[in-house]
Amino acid sequence: MIIGVPKEIKNNENRVALTPAGAKELVKRGHTVYVQHTAGEGSGFPDEAYAEAGATILPTIEATYEIAEMIMKVKEPIEPEYKLIKEDQLLFTYFHFASYEPLTKAMVESKAVCLAYETVEKADRSLPLLIPMSEVAGRMAVQKGANYLEKPLQGRGILLGGVPGVLPAKVLILGGGIVGTQAAWMAAGLGADVTIMDVSLPRMRYLADVMPANVKTMMSNEYNIRKMIKNHDLIIGAVLIPGAKAPHLITRDMLKEMQPGTVLVDVAVDQGGCIETCKPTTHQDPTFIIDDVVHYCVANMPGAVPYTSTLALTNATLPYAIQLAEKGWKKAAQDNPDLVPGLNIINGDIVYQAVAEAFDLDYTPVVKYLAD
Ligand SMILES: NC(=O)c1ccc[n+]([C@@H]2O[C@H](COP(=O)([O-])OP(=O)(O)OC[C@H]3O[C@@H](n4cnc5c(N)ncnc54)[C@H](O)[C@@H]3O)[C@@H](O)[C@H]2O)c1
């Protein structure tokens, strides 16, 4: 198969969909890989590394779209890319269709095949191509929180791990899924006193088994949250209710109960946030203060660490990309059920029900395309 890797053009996006190591794997299997000039630069991979791996460097985004049967990207195509996409071309990337109607309509019109990272799903309902970014964001949440707890950044002026003779900071994590678990590991590793709150008892039983002694679990409910926020220094929002807006577990009135300089990191901000006062911020201007409480609400946290994020993402996407390259999207999806829910739009038909419903557009069951 001919695979094209364009440079991401969305503002501040420095990740790339394929590393030189990934290019080498595909070339080794007899596929042809074209990488747009400087596509990997933001993640620390120069053109020469791709050329050494057997890929060909193309000068422009137009040339990359023009030649490829499969386009591998990170972010959804943005407007200038719409016209470059060709009928029958396979696009393997994040799309998040339900949040943007113009993109959905443009992809329907393109008659391309859109396989969305975010809806590839395993039999246990886990989302293998979203997990790596949650892992990055969870770990980063503690790094950022520790930083903003410093006095010059308007935090409480407390060191996460304390020192001998001084108690460590208290970290409260709302939601013990992927983000919450990774955040807990980091905070615990730095010596903080950590509590994870969740509504799932089986999840908390698991966490209680695997976490170190400085991580405790507690049932998430309003009563307990109100009690805990009074003396916690760093509070991380990591709740997810699949397919729904995050519930506001921390409401506006609760800020007054917190100590001045408390830091809130709402990782769930991309789903509306689980802290009522959080609104999306950027890496350029990541925080704001309400009632002496620092709010960090960057919606694309992994974007700040493109080297790690690119490697984490491509570790997860490459096995699927190889299947798609070897078999074509139809046979690959017939053989691997994980890929079936990833199919969102095929040749002008919306085959993912929630996307069709989001914009009141026609829905075509994907079986139409997968039956022989
Ligand atoms: N800001 C970013 O850059 C960024 C990056 C990656 C992920 N995220 C977001 O982080 C959030 C968490 O993602 P995840 O992968 O950890 O999800 P996940 O599904 O692995 O975990 C969510 C957890 O929330 C728990 N939960 C549900 N309702 C709860 C409640 N009322 N109280 C406490 N816990 C509750 C669930 O039981 C589950 O354990 C998502 O919104 C995701 O989109 C943001």
Ligand as a Chemical Component Dictionary entry (heavy atoms), coordinates in Angstrom:
data_LIG
# 
_chem_comp.id                   LIG 
_chem_comp.type                 NON-POLYMER 
_chem_comp.pdbx_formal_charge   0 
_chem_comp.three_letter_code    LIG 
# 
loop_
_chem_comp_atom.comp_id 
_chem_comp_atom.atom_id 
_chem_comp_atom.alt_atom_id 
_chem_comp_atom.type_symbol 
_chem_comp_atom.charge 
_chem_comp_atom.model_Cartn_x 
_chem_comp_atom.model_Cartn_y 
_chem_comp_atom.model_Cartn_z 
_chem_comp_atom.pdbx_ordinal 
LIG N1  N1  N 0  -7.066  17.498 28.824 1  
LIG C1  C1  C 0  -6.429  16.594 28.105 2  
LIG O1  O1  O 0  -5.453  16.891 27.425 3  
LIG C2  C2  C 0  -6.890  15.175 28.123 4  
LIG C3  C3  C 0  -6.081  14.154 27.607 5  
LIG C4  C4  C 0  -6.525  12.826 27.711 6  
LIG C5  C5  C 0  -7.761  12.543 28.310 7  
LIG N2  N2  N 1  -8.524  13.578 28.782 8  
LIG C6  C6  C 0  -9.830  13.369 29.441 9  
LIG O2  O2  O 0  -9.654  12.876 30.753 10 
LIG C7  C7  C 0  -10.876 12.286 31.181 11 
LIG C8  C8  C 0  -10.626 10.956 31.848 12 
LIG O3  O3  O 0  -10.182 10.015 30.875 13 
LIG P1  P1  P 0  -9.823  8.511  31.240 14 
LIG O4  O4  O 0  -9.161  7.939  30.038 15 
LIG O5  O5  O -1 -9.120  8.430  32.538 16 
LIG O6  O6  O 0  -11.267 7.868  31.408 17 
LIG P2  P2  P 0  -11.611 6.471  32.098 18 
LIG O7  O7  O 0  -12.901 6.030  31.519 19 
LIG O8  O8  O 0  -10.443 5.557  32.065 20 
LIG O9  O9  O 0  -11.827 6.859  33.649 21 
LIG C9  C9  C 0  -12.907 7.614  34.103 22 
LIG C10 C10 C 0  -13.193 7.211  35.538 23 
LIG O10 O10 O 0  -14.171 8.140  36.056 24 
LIG C11 C11 C 0  -14.932 7.380  36.969 25 
LIG N3  N3  N 0  -16.144 8.128  37.325 26 
LIG C12 C12 C 0  -17.311 8.229  36.659 27 
LIG N4  N4  N 0  -18.178 9.012  37.355 28 
LIG C13 C13 C 0  -17.525 9.395  38.485 29 
LIG C14 C14 C 0  -17.874 10.202 39.599 30 
LIG N5  N5  N 0  -19.073 10.750 39.720 31 
LIG N6  N6  N 0  -16.938 10.386 40.566 32 
LIG C15 C15 C 0  -15.714 9.839  40.484 33 
LIG N7  N7  N 0  -15.341 9.053  39.452 34 
LIG C16 C16 C 0  -16.225 8.843  38.468 35 
LIG C17 C17 C 0  -15.173 6.079  36.246 36 
LIG O11 O11 O 0  -15.628 5.055  37.133 37 
LIG C18 C18 C 0  -13.771 5.814  35.678 38 
LIG O12 O12 O 0  -12.996 5.038  36.565 39 
LIG C19 C19 C 0  -11.736 12.200 29.908 40 
LIG O13 O13 O 0  -12.642 13.270 29.890 41 
LIG C20 C20 C 0  -10.736 12.356 28.803 42 
LIG O14 O14 O 0  -11.316 12.854 27.607 43 
LIG C21 C21 C 0  -8.113  14.875 28.682 44 
# 
loop_
_chem_comp_bond.comp_id 
_chem_comp_bond.atom_id_1 
_chem_comp_bond.atom_id_2 
_chem_comp_bond.value_order 
_chem_comp_bond.pdbx_ordinal 
LIG N1  C1  SING 1  
LIG C1  O1  DOUB 2  
LIG C1  C2  SING 3  
LIG C2  C3  SING 4  
LIG C2  C21 DOUB 5  
LIG C3  C4  DOUB 6  
LIG C4  C5  SING 7  
LIG C5  N2  DOUB 8  
LIG N2  C6  SING 9  
LIG N2  C21 SING 10 
LIG C6  O2  SING 11 
LIG C6  C20 SING 12 
LIG O2  C7  SING 13 
LIG C7  C8  SING 14 
LIG C7  C19 SING 15 
LIG C8  O3  SING 16 
LIG O3  P1  SING 17 
LIG P1  O4  DOUB 18 
LIG P1  O5  SING 19 
LIG P1  O6  SING 20 
LIG O6  P2  SING 21 
LIG P2  O7  DOUB 22 
LIG P2  O8  SING 23 
LIG P2  O9  SING 24 
LIG O9  C9  SING 25 
LIG C9  C10 SING 26 
LIG C10 O10 SING 27 
LIG C10 C18 SING 28 
LIG O10 C11 SING 29 
LIG C11 N3  SING 30 
LIG C11 C17 SING 31 
LIG N3  C12 SING 32 
LIG N3  C16 SING 33 
LIG C12 N4  DOUB 34 
LIG N4  C13 SING 35 
LIG C13 C14 SING 36 
LIG C13 C16 DOUB 37 
LIG C14 N5  SING 38 
LIG C14 N6  DOUB 39 
LIG N6  C15 SING 40 
LIG C15 N7  DOUB 41 
LIG N7  C16 SING 42 
LIG C17 O11 SING 43 
LIG C17 C18 SING 44 
LIG C18 O12 SING 45 
LIG C19 O13 SING 46 
LIG C19 C20 SING 47 
LIG C20 O14 SING 48 
# 
